[in-house]
Amino acid sequence: MNNYRVSFYKDLCNSDGHSFKCLQRQIEVQSVGPSQALVLAERLVDNERLNADCVEVTHLAGHHEFEHPVCYTPAPGKHAWNRIA
Protein backbone atom coordinates (compact mmCIF):
# COMPACT_ATOMS: atom_id res chain seq x y z
CA MET A 1 0.00 0.00 0.00
CA ASN A 2 1.12 3.53 -0.75
CA ASN A 3 0.23 6.83 0.92
CA TYR A 4 -1.40 9.55 -1.18
CA ARG A 5 -2.52 13.12 -0.51
CA VAL A 6 -5.68 14.05 -2.42
CA SER A 7 -6.32 17.81 -2.74
CA PHE A 8 -9.60 19.30 -3.97
CA TYR A 9 -9.33 22.76 -5.62
CA LYS A 10 -11.75 25.39 -6.89
CA ASP A 11 -10.73 27.88 -9.61
CA LEU A 12 -11.46 31.42 -8.42
CA CYS A 13 -10.69 34.96 -9.61
CA ASN A 14 -8.92 37.55 -7.48
CA SER A 15 -9.79 41.28 -7.46
CA ASP A 16 -7.49 41.83 -10.48
CA GLY A 17 -9.37 39.21 -12.50
CA HIS A 18 -6.56 36.66 -12.41
CA SER A 19 -7.57 33.08 -11.73
CA PHE A 20 -6.00 30.96 -9.02
CA LYS A 21 -6.52 27.53 -7.46
CA CYS A 22 -8.06 27.69 -4.00
CA LEU A 23 -7.58 24.59 -1.83
CA GLN A 24 -10.97 23.43 -0.55
CA ARG A 25 -10.13 20.14 1.12
CA GLN A 26 -7.16 17.84 1.52
CA ILE A 27 -7.14 14.24 2.70
CA GLU A 28 -4.49 11.52 3.01
CA VAL A 29 -5.38 7.94 2.08
CA GLN A 30 -3.66 4.59 1.62
CA SER A 31 -4.22 2.69 -1.61
CA VAL A 32 -2.54 0.55 -4.26
CA GLY A 33 -2.40 3.38 -6.84
CA PRO A 34 -3.45 6.98 -7.56
CA SER A 35 -6.73 6.06 -9.26
CA GLN A 36 -7.86 4.02 -6.27
CA ALA A 37 -6.72 6.86 -3.96
CA LEU A 38 -8.95 9.26 -5.88
CA VAL A 39 -11.97 6.95 -5.65
CA LEU A 40 -11.43 6.45 -1.92
CA ALA A 41 -11.02 10.20 -1.29
CA GLU A 42 -14.20 10.98 -3.26
CA ARG A 43 -16.09 8.56 -1.01
CA LEU A 44 -14.74 10.29 2.10
CA VAL A 45 -15.31 13.87 0.87
CA ASP A 46 -18.64 15.34 -0.25
CA ASN A 47 -17.47 16.63 -3.66
CA GLU A 48 -21.03 17.55 -4.67
CA ARG A 49 -20.92 20.25 -1.99
CA LEU A 50 -17.35 21.27 -2.79
CA ASN A 51 -17.93 21.28 -6.56
CA ALA A 52 -14.15 21.05 -7.10
CA ASP A 53 -12.72 22.09 -10.48
CA CYS A 54 -9.50 20.13 -10.05
CA VAL A 55 -8.24 17.30 -7.87
CA GLU A 56 -4.56 16.55 -7.37
CA VAL A 57 -3.39 13.13 -6.24
CA THR A 58 0.15 13.22 -4.85
CA HIS A 59 2.14 10.11 -4.00
CA LEU A 60 3.70 10.69 -0.59
CA ALA A 61 7.15 9.31 -1.22
CA GLY A 62 9.77 8.17 1.24
CA HIS A 63 12.45 10.53 2.45
CA HIS A 64 14.68 9.81 -0.60
CA GLU A 65 12.01 10.32 -3.29
CA PHE A 66 10.10 13.28 -4.71
CA GLU A 67 6.34 13.74 -4.61
CA HIS A 68 4.57 13.09 -7.92
CA PRO A 69 1.25 14.98 -8.34
CA VAL A 70 -1.39 13.87 -10.83
CA CYS A 71 -4.21 16.32 -11.61
CA TYR A 72 -7.78 15.32 -12.44
CA THR A 73 -10.69 17.47 -13.64
CA PRO A 74 -14.37 16.54 -13.63
CA ALA A 75 -15.85 15.24 -16.88
CA PRO A 76 -18.82 17.35 -18.02
CA GLY A 77 -22.07 15.88 -16.75
CA LYS A 78 -20.37 12.91 -15.07
CA HIS A 79 -19.18 12.10 -11.58
CA ALA A 80 -15.97 10.54 -12.93
CA TRP A 81 -12.62 12.33 -13.10
CA ASN A 82 -10.38 12.55 -16.15
CA ARG A 83 -6.60 12.77 -15.97
CA ILE A 84 -5.06 15.84 -17.57
CA ALA A 85 -1.41 16.50 -18.37
BELVEN-V857134 format. One record per run of one state. SS is the DSSP state (2 for helix, 1 for strand, 0 for the rest). FROM is the first residue (numbers start at 1). LEN is the number of residues. Records with the same first field share a line. If there is no record, write none. Layout:
BEGIN
SS->FROM-LEN, FROM-LEN
END
This chain:
BEGIN
0->1-1, 14-5, 32-2, 45-2, 51-3, 60-8, 75-6, 85-1
1->2-12, 19-13, 54-6, 68-7, 81-4
2->34-11, 47-4
END
